[in-house]
Amino acid sequence: MSEIVVRAAKMSDEPGILALARQEMAALEKMDPRFRLRPDSEGRYATYLRERSRDTDTTVFVAEENGRLIGLAIASIRSQNSFFEPSRYGYISDLLVLESERRRGIGTILLRRIIKWFRGFGITVARLHVASCNDAARAFWSSVGAGDYLVERWIDLSEDSARLEESSETADKPREPAPAPQGPGYSWGEDLVGGF
């Protein structure tokens, strides 16, 4: 039986990584039209991959079997300047497995390597995004203990899909924003989504 090896990505892995990313992006686009691909999506992903590879707070791992790239994981350490702890957390931006190789535990093997990397930096919390339309990905993340944290919503603001009818003249007038707190240490963090 062949062995699955997880290792740091090399520049020579880029074609295989791009093939994985292309497969995943196309699958998401089929699942939900809101994931419509830009014409330059593959070039943008290549740029993203190169930037992540150079970032000292990011790691890129690949899984390979018999010299064939079958999985990818990209994770980084992030900081949040909001009201909530922890101030540093791990973020898993990509965990992809070649479609023909899924359900073999490769995603779990990659995740274990990411967790080990996070723990090496004293990171105790990891976060990620998962497409609500991707039932298989949601099931995977639930199976490894990932629970809901923030829920991102989508509102289509095109004229032909307007669902809200304004009932008064004042509804169109913007309200004055509340003054921002002043003093050191106050910052509206990236994770404060929603109203108070």
N, C-alpha and C positions, 0 to 999 in steps of 0.2 A: 504494500500500500504506500502511495506517495505521501510525502510530508508537506504540510502547509507551513510556509516560512513567512513571518512578519518581520519587516526590516524598514529602516529609514529609506525614503524614496531617493532616487538618483535622477540626474538630468535625463539619462537614457530611458527612464520610465515614462517620460512625458507622452509619447504616442499611446501607450496602453492606458494611462490615466485619462487622456482625452477621449479615448474610446468608451471607457466606463462612464465618464461624465455625459457624453453624447447620448448614450443609451438611457441614462437616468433622466436627462432633460426631455428626451422624446417621449418617455413613458409618462412623465408628469404632464406634458402637453396633451397627451391622449386622455388622461384621467380628468383633466380640468382645463377648459379653455383659458382660464385666467393665468395659466403658465405658458402662454403663447411665447414662443422663442423669437428673439430678435435675430435678424439675418446674420449678425456678427457674433452670435452667442458662443460659438466654439473658440473664436479668437479671444473673446473676453474671458472665457474660462482659462485659457492658456496664460493670459496675463495675470489673472487672479492666482493661479497655481504658482507662477514664478514669484509673485510678490509674497505669497504665504511661505514659500520655500526659503526666502531671504529673511523673513521676520524672525527675530530671536525669541519672541514669545509664542511661536507657532511650531508645531511639528507636523510632518507629513509621513505617514506610514503606508506601505503597500503590503498586500498579501500576495504571495506567489506560490505556485505549485508547478514543479517540473520546469521552472524558468518562465512560466506564463503568469502574467499579472492577472489576478482574479478579484482583488479587493483594494479599497482605498479608504484611508481615514485621515482627516485633517482636523486638528484641534489646536486651540490657542488659550492663553491665559489672558483674561480681561479684567478690567477694573470698572467699578461703578461708583460714581460720585452722587449717590442718592441717599435717602434716609435709612436704607435697609442694609443689614448685614447679610452675607459677608461682603467686604469691600473688593475682594478678589475672587474670581470664580473661573472654572474651566468652561470653555464653549466648544462644542462639537459641531463644526460647520458641515462636514461631509463624512458620511459613512456609507460607502457604496460597495456592492458586491455584484459581480457579473451575473446577469439573470440566470444563465445556465448553471451557475454554481451555488445558487441560494439553497437554504434549508440544510446546509452541511455544517453550520456552526461558525462560518468564516466571519460573519459580522460580530459574533460574540468574542472570537479570538482577537479581532481588531479592537473591540471595545476594551477588553482586558488590558491590552497594551497601552491604550490611551489613558486608562485609569491609573496604571502604574506610572506613566509619565506625569500626570497631574499630581499624584501623591508625592512624587519626588520634589515637587515645588511647594508642598504643604497645602495644596488645593483640596478643599473638602466638599465642594459642590460643583456639579457639572450641569450645564444647561444646553438646550438645543431647540431647534425648530423642526417640526414634522408637518408635512402637508396633510390637511384634514381629509383629503380625498384618497390618501394612500393607506388603505386598510392594512396592508402587509407591514408597512413601516411602523404604523401605530401599534400593531400587535407585537412587533419585535421590541419596541421601546417599552411597552407595558411589561413584557416578559422579563426584562432585565431591571425592572424596578423604577422606571421613569414615570413620574406622575405629572398631572397637569399643574401648571404654574401660572402663566399668563395666557390669555386667549386673544389671538390677533383676529380682528374682524375686517371684512372687506365691504365697502359701500361703493356701488357703481353710481357715479355722479353724472353719467351721460344724460342728456335731456330726455331721450326716449325711454329711459328706465327709471325716471323719477317716481318715487313711491310716496313721498311726503307732500301733502298739499298744505300750503301756508294758509292759515285761517285769519290772520290779522295783519294789519299794516306794520305793526312793530316787529313781527317775526323776521322781516328782512333786514332790520337794523341790527348791526353787530353790537353786542354788549361790551361795556368797558371791561378789560381784563382786570383781574384782581392784582394788586401790586405784589411783586415778587418779594419774598423775604429778604431782608438785608443782613449783612454781617458775614463774618468768616464762616466757612463750612456749609453755607446754603447753596445748593445746586439742584436744579431740576434734573433728575437722573434719567437716563435713557429708558429705564424700566418702568417709569411712572406713566403707564398707559391707562387712560380712562379718567373719569372725573372723581372729584372728592365730594 
